[in-house]
Amino acid sequence: MPEPGPHGARVTIHDVARAAGVSRQTVSNAVNNPERVHPDTLERVRSAIDDLGYHPSSSAQSLRSRRSGAIGLELHTLGTHNATIAPVLTALSVRAAPHGCHLVPFGSASGAPMLEGYRTMWAGRLVDAFLLADTHHGDPRPPWLEAQGIPYASFGRVWDDPTFTRWVDVDGAAGTRAAVEHCVAQGYRTIGFLGWPEGSVVGDDRLAGWRAACEEHGAGVGPVGRAVQDLDAALAAAVPLVASLSRRDAVVCASDVLALGVHEACVRAGLEPGRDLGIVGFDGSETADMHHITSVAQPYEAVAEEALRLVRAAMRGEDAPASGSLLTPVLSPDRSTTTP
């Protein structure tokens, strides 16, 4: 809740202007048109807004009442993680109405600080809460939301705060373990791994599951390749990886995009996916379906249902659950692990 102003009343734009040492118009620009304000001045105004707990009143408040139940979801990750975020966004949109809420997707200007969109959406009272995605170590969003008292939940663990439990995530290690078990059952011997660059918490989790399962099931631990989430990069990393393996070996991948790179490298090497080299992706995306790649499918609808339940509970001020929700993905076999 906003703190009272100097005379016990609601904090006003004039209070913010005095605290920041600027004009009322500058405060208005900082809230509505931040690109018009010098960065140093903008930061000073925003600090005053945060310290005083200021929110625009009257028209902004009526706008908020018309948007009761609005949940903000930033879409800056769509460009690089479309295989994951787009299906979740679809599932969230379909399931929001039964929860008495609706999504408000938003983005930030190119090159803007990570919190820009969140500040703008909250200052304008366009949403009542946020749902985070693409969480990572050093993520500035959770501590800022906590400091402002803004309700939120997360698709992905809040890695820097183990006490935060309003999250739902997919068990990546369980998924790659299932992939290895499937490859072993199909008769593949040595199993390699193509993942993302080291330091990705999601990618490292999937790598750990692959390695543990290889050791547990006595499979040969093959080479590890790394690439960003891009088909050209995946192909470049897959070519030497495939060349280092023998017929009847396999590769488990951290995503379907990476698996498609392995599939292309396999074909270019004159090998037949499935018969000569097993390939397993991760996500259960259309990319895997179109190329008949075995994939570990993420439970998108279950993720959406749990995420909405968590964020609505936060909006109602209910106690946080004892622990986060870790959902198990399911392997979907296809031709890329078909044996003769």
C-alpha positions, 0 to 999 in steps of 0.5 A: 500500500502507498505510504501517506504523504507529508500531511497523512494523505495519499502520496501525490505527484507533487510529493514525488516532485518535491522529493526528487527536486524536479517539476510535476511535468518531469514526474509525469514524463518519468511515469508515462514517457520515460524516453523524454527524461534524462537517465540520471533524472529518471533514476532520481524520480523512480527512486522517489516513486519507490521510496514514497510508494506513489501510484497515479490516482483518479483516472489510473485508479478507475482504469485499474478497477476496469482491469481487475484480475489483470496479470502482466507477462513479459514477452521479451523471451519470445524471440529466443525461447519461443518453443517454450514460452509460446505454448505456455502463453497459449495455455495461460490465455485459454485457462485464465478466464476460469480463474477470473483473470486475464493476461496482459502481455507487455514488452520493454523498448529495445535496450531498455533496463530489464525492469523498465516494462514492469515499472511502467505497467505497475506505475500505470496500474495496468496490472494487479500482479505479474507472472515471471518467466525465464528466471535466472541467477542475478534476476533483478525482478524478484527482489524489486517485486518483493520490495514494492509488495507486488504480488507475483508467481513464477514459471521457473524457480527463483534461483537466488531465493530458495525461500520463495515457493510461488513457482512452478517448473518442469523437472529437466533432470527427470526429462533427460533421465527418461531420454537416456533410459529410452535410448538404453532400452532401444539398444543405443550404446554410447550416449552424447549430449548437446546442451546450452552454454555452461551457466544456464541453470535450466541447461545445466539441470538437464545435463546433470540428469543425462550424466546421472542416468548414463552412469546409473544404466551403464551407458557409455558417457559420450561427448558433450557439445554446447550451442546457443538456442539457434539452428545454425549454432546447433548444426555447427556444434553437432557436426563434430559431436556426430563425427565422434560417435559410432553407429548405434550411439545416440545424442540427448539434447537440451531442446528440440532446436538443438536436436534438429541441428543433430538431425541435420548433421546426421543426415549430412554425414550419410547416417539415418536418424534412428537406425544409425544414430538415436536423437532425443530432443526436449520440449515436445514442440512442433519442430520435433513433430515435423521432423519426427524427432523423439522429444521430452514433452513439457506439460504446458497445460499443467504449468499454466494451471498451476501458475495461474493458481499461484498468482491468483493466491498471491493476489488474494494475499493467501499464504505461500505454499510449503514448496514449489511445484516441480512437474514431470515431463513425458517422453514422446517416441518418434522415428529418431529413436526407431531401431531396425 
